[in-house]
Every structure is written in C-alpha cells, then in structure tokens.
Amino acid sequence: MKSTKQQKTITSKYSVSEYIDTLVKNSSHLYQSSELLEKACQYAWDVQDIASEMPGSLDVAILLSQLSADETAIVVCLLSDSRLRTESFFKVIKNEFGNDILHMVQAIEKLHGFKANKMDSQEQAERLRRMLLAMVDDVRVVLIKLAYRVQRLREIADKDEITQKAIATETLEIFSPIANRLGIGQLKWELEDLSLRYLQPDTYKRIAKMLEEKRGEREVYIKQVVAEIESLLKDTGIDASIYGRPKHIYSIWSKMTNKDKQFKELFDVRAIRVTVNTVSECYTVLGLIHGRWHHIPKEFDDYIANTKENGYQSLHTAVYGPEGKAVEIQIRTRAMHEFAEYGVAAHWRYKERSNQDEVLEKTIHSIRRLLETPENDEEELLESFKTELFSDRVFVLSPDGKVIDLPQGATPVDFAYSIHTEVGHNCRGAKVNGQIVPLTTKLENGVQVEILTSKNSGPSRDWLNPNLGYIASNRTRSKIKTWFRQQDFEQNVIDGKTIIERELKRLNIKNPDMDKSLKYFKAQTEDEWRAKVGRGDITTGQLAFGLNQIYSDESVKPLPSIPRSSKKIKKPGHQGVNVSGVGNLLTTMAPCCKPVPGDEIIGFITRGKGVSVHRKDCTNILNLEHDKQQQLISVEWSNHDEQIFEVNLVIQAIDRPGLLRDITNRLTDLKVNVNGIQTRSNKGTQMADMQIAMEIHDLDQLQKVSDKIMQLTNVLKVYRKN
C-alpha cells in the first residue's frame, strides 16, 4: 500500500485551486480550467486520504498534463481513481459528466484488471484484448492506463522483490511496446528505465554510475559542441534550439547488449539535439554539421524521408567532434519533436498534421486485424502482439510491384502466405531480385520476391521448427498449423511417428516408456500422441523439451538421497550456480558429464576443490559408493547469461565429400566456438562418426545447433555425449 507520506504528496503541496492551475500550466493544450475539470479534481481530492494499492489519480493527472493530453483525458483520469470505483459513483459520473466520460472511465476500470501476478495465458490474453479494443474505441483510454503504469512503477520501491519483478516484466512485455507503437517517447523511456531498475538493479546502478562519473566532463564537452553549432548557424538565420539530449539507461543497456559494445564505444553517451522550424532547415543544419566535422560511416539515419512505423521522424547522425570524440546529433522540427515526445497524446492538439492521423489509423487497422484473426489461440495472440504488431516492419515488392508489409525478419515463406494461403501451402522455392534463395532468407526492404510453387503439395513440418528459421510471422505459423489439423488422422499418425522416432534418436533415448510419454503429453493412446505431433499441436520444440523432462531422471540405478539443509542459503560459488545450505564454496563443472544450464544438476563436495557440479544422470553419481553419498549437496542454476559451457556433440552420418565443411559452416553461422573435432570414417559401411567439443550458453542453444546440423544432407543422428 502507499505510505501516508506518498498519499499526502499532492494535497500537502497544493490547494485544490493551485493544483488545477498547475494542470493548466503544465499542458500546452489547456488554456483555462472548466467547470467539469474543477468538479473532477474535487472528487479525486476528497478521497486522497484513503489507502489504496493503485496510484492516486491526482498524481497521474499531473503526468498526463505534462504530456499535453486534452481535457477529456485528464477528467477521465481523475474520475478513474480506484477509491471512486463504485456503482453509485458511476451514476454520478453519468449524471454530471455524461455517457462518453462514463464509458471511458468504465474502460479504464477494465484495464486496471491487469495484475502483476501469475496467470494463465488465456486470462492474460483476454486482458490484452480489452486493452487493444480500448485502443480501437478511444486511444486516450490506453494513454491514461500507460500513465497509471508509470506512476505504479514510481511507487513500488518499497515493495518486495517478487512484486517488483512481476510488474516490471509485464511492463516490458505489454505496456512499453504499446507506448512505443503510439509514439509516446516520454512514457516509453520511463517505463523501460524503471523496469530495468527493478529487473537488473546492479546493471542499472552500474550504468547510472558510469554516466554520473563522466557527467562533469561530458557537460563541458557538450557546451563546447553546442557553442560551435550555434556559431555555424548564426550566419544562416536559422532559428534553432540546441541542447544536450537526455540519456536513457535502458537504451544504453540495450545497445551495449544487442551490439556487444562497451560503454565507452557508444556514440550517444555524448548526444545533442537540434530543433528547427522546417524540414528544409533540418537538411541545411545536417549539411553544415557534416561540413564542420567528419561524420562516422554507417551512423546516419534519415527518419524524415523514411518515417518509422510509429510516425517518428528525425535525422540521426554521429560525427567525430572536437578532440576527435564521437558525438551523436539528432535534428528535427519542433513539430517532429512534439510528436516524438508525446505521440498520440499530441493528436488532438495537432489535428492538421496528416502524418499523425495516418500513424494512428495504421495502428488501429493493425489492432483490428490482429483481433479479428480467427486462427489465433490464446498463446498465439500474446505472441503475435509481442513479435508482429509492435516490432519494426519490412516492406518488399511482389512481381507486379505491389508493396507487401511484413514483420521484421520475415522470410519468403511469410511472404508467400501474405499473398495467399494457398500460395504459402504450395511454396517450394523463391527468387529474390531474380536470384533463387533459400526459404530461410531474411527479406530486406525494397527487394522483389517471387514464389515458386508446386501443385497439390503442402507445407513442411520443418517450417514450424523455430530453430530452423523458416518463418517469423505468427499469422504464417497459425495458417500452417491449421493446414496440418485438417489432414487425415492416419497421415498425421504416420508423420508424428517419424518425428518422434527422429527426436528419440537425436536425444539418444532407447526403450522409451510409453506410459510416461502419454501422461506427459496428455494423450490417451499412442496414436493420439503421434497425431498431435503430426498435426503440429505438439511442436518439435515442445516434443524435445518434454522428452528431456521425462527422461532426464531416468537411470540404471535410483538417484542417491540428497542431504538437504533445513535452511536454504544461496551463495554464488560459481557464476551460474547456487549452493544450498553452504556458503562461499568454489564450484566447478564436472568434466565427466559437462552440465549446462537446463540440465538437472547435483553437487559433490570434494576435498580442496569445493563443489563439483554433475548432471543428475551422470554415471559417476549414479554409481557413487554408499559412504560418499553424504557428500552430495543440492545445487541449482542461477544467472548464467555471461557463462559458456563445453559440451561434446556426437554426429553420425553417411560419409560424403564436404560433410565436415558443411558442419563447421553451420557452427560458424550460429557463432558457436569449437574447441576440437574428432572424426572417424568407415570405408566399408560408408559411415562417418564425429565428436565435436564446443562452447554453448544453455540447452536452448544446443537444441538449435542440433536442429541445424540435422538438416544437412546425409546426417542421420545428432546427440550429446553423456
């Protein structure tokens, strides 16, 4: 709950009239208060001394006014205070404020149903639908909800860690992408920064400290660059505002992570923004800056000529400024800046700006299309939201010159299904700019794509394997699954049997226990299980994961009992492993079984070498002498993001020229480091056996490597050596 000190922040700082004046002063949209605004303020004011889990609407209204939201949005926000949420007050709203305001307040109440706790995908998907429907109905409802979420994040510093992480995770998955899609930079940046602060506090503090340590030096440097740009523009008569651009910790962390760069390598740590009046002045300023300093290759983006999908426009460049230091410069008009900061919040203020209307219309159209897709089940609705609606897009051309809008990372298979479902089903090849390319090719903006088809064929089951990279669109995935569901049961059984046998061989599982398999995959008979796999109801990834789960504990002997401490204390002896019951112990990965994150593991206390971490199915553990079983200790994986682990992968194949080259090329493409390769060829049987020692991060990466190698011609079996 909010503390008393938090509850009284607004009421102790202002009187009601002063608070209303502040709302008007903050918002460039409000010119004076109205009777409705004053009445709404009074209602919210009168209930501020009652404790509530929800942020107070007075705080949220202040935030909305700073975003230049219109009066209706601010009134709805004030009346949406959780302490006013009663049927009797809804009648008051209807009588005193009208049906439109009541409808929006009730929509906000539904959106407040988003809770940061464990829920099944069906419940989460339903709440997401409500939010998307609210956007279709009146996007201001979602704007208010986003403001409430920002205020919520500001107020959970004193909550327990589980609550903080749940709210922050949901924010990054649901709310931040919506703020990005609606172009509200101010909310998006704060949502992301506050979420990172709760999810990775050490990382957040480290980046904040690095920014603070260089702050004085950076401010002096920025002033120098600003002065030089002002001097450049002085003789041109351009009216420009030039200032240092705010640094967003999440953005810095994201670039350091995604681009694998150190803090000192980032260009936008020293950043300047130039705002002018017209588009032509933007390009004039760009020319002057590039004439003054050498610009850094590949660090120029023209988002004015190529407007981002969410309507964002600006020129981005990076130059080697004074003293040869890299500095990022953004150039935009004042209207572009207003839009970049406030997005749809500025919609009612700048109605004459057609760009704003087009972006809003495009967003609403995308949402309607997502909601109306009949194939989407609950999981796919959530996944589509995350991967399609709010991601960057790629625009390609059909043979007749029609522009096709696809999600980033789309392939020729996605293109085929976007043209027509039957074209997708019959797709057997593709040409990009006249050249035949693999169906896994990632399409780029502006290319022309032609699909090669074969009559009476059908999609391949490999297309559904996410590790193979055939599709990026969940709409494509849904259509392929639908096709397989419509096939004959007998054929699905045959196809499923083939897939299951292939996975069992790849995982080196012999004599599988059918009862356990049927129970895990919730099937009554073996044929039903096979049909589910054959139809695609159980994906290849789910099948592999399930088989791993079922047989990870299978062994010749029962696992020895593990002594456990009555009190569990987590101490990191090895980055990636926590030891229960004992602190400050060195941990090492056992070379006999080489466990990696995702494996079931157990620790063995050694003399002088700390805890040796084994897989639970390790032969040495299963055959452990009785008097040494007391040295076993419970261990578990923790944070292994930066860790690498060595595994031995065994490959059996029919020998052919170029086989080793093709395998090593696949590993290179997947950025897997190889420590050693042993090969043995049998000329009599024409078989080749290989053992590759490689470094990976976890089981997911190992699964992807195995799937990719299994695609190669003549490869029969790929499994991890025990």
Sequence and secondary structure as in RCSB ss.txt:
>XXXX:A:sequence
MKSTKQQKTITSKYSVSEYIDTLVKNSSHLYQSSELLEKACQYAWDVQDIASEMPGSLDVAILLSQLSADETAIV
VCLLSDSRLRTESFFKVIKNEFGNDILHMVQAIEKLHGFKANKMDSQEQAERLRRMLLAMVDDVRVVLIKLAYRV
QRLREIADKDEITQKAIATETLEIFSPIANRLGIGQLKWELEDLSLRYLQPDTYKRIAKMLEEKRGEREVYIKQV
VAEIESLLKDTGIDASIYGRPKHIYSIWSKMTNKDKQFKELFDVRAIRVTVNTVSECYTVLGLIHGRWHHIPKEF
DDYIANTKENGYQSLHTAVYGPEGKAVEIQIRTRAMHEFAEYGVAAHWRYKERSNQDEVLEKTIHSIRRLLETPE
NDEEELLESFKTELFSDRVFVLSPDGKVIDLPQGATPVDFAYSIHTEVGHNCRGAKVNGQIVPLTTKLENGVQVE
ILTSKNSGPSRDWLNPNLGYIASNRTRSKIKTWFRQQDFEQNVIDGKTIIERELKRLNIKNPDMDKSLKYFKAQT
EDEWRAKVGRGDITTGQLAFGLNQIYSDESVKPLPSIPRSSKKIKKPGHQGVNVSGVGNLLTTMAPCCKPVPGDE
IIGFITRGKGVSVHRKDCTNILNLEHDKQQQLISVEWSNHDEQIFEVNLVIQAIDRPGLLRDITNRLTDLKVNVN
GIQTRSNKGTQMADMQIAMEIHDLDQLQKVSDKIMQLTNVLKVYRKN
>XXXX:A:secstr
   HHHHTHHHHH  HHHHHHHHHHH SS  S  HHHHHHHHHHHHTTTS  SS  HHHHHHHHHHTT  HHHHH
HHHHT GGG SHHHHHHHHHHH HHHHHHHHHHHHHTT  SS   HHHHHHHHHHHHHHHHH HHHHHHHHHHHH
HHHHT TTS HHHHHHHHHHIIIIIHHHHHHTT HHHHHHHHHHHHHHH HHHHHHHHHHHHHTHHHHHHHHHHH
HHHHHHHHHTTT   EEEE    HHHHHHHHHHTT  GGG GGGSEEEEEESSHHHHHHHHHHHHHHSEE TT  
EETTTS  TT    EEEEEE GGG EEEEEEEEHHHHHHHHHGGGGTTT TT HHHHHHHHHHHHHHHHHHT TT
  HHHHHHHIIIIITS EEEEE TT  EEEEETT  HHHHHHHH HHHHHTEEEEEETTEEE TT    TT BEE
EEE TT    GGGG TTTT    HHHHHHHHHHHHTS HHHHHHHHHHHHHHHHHHTT  S  HHHHHHHTT SS
HHHHHHHHHHTSS HHHHHHHHHHHHTT  SS        SS   EEEETTEEESS  S  EEE TTT   TTS 
EEEEE SSS EEEEETT HHHHT  GGGGGGEE EEE   TT  EEEEEEEEEE  TTHHHHHHHHHHHTT EEE
EEEEEEETTTTEEEEEEEEEESSHHHHHHHHHHHHTSTTEEEEEE  
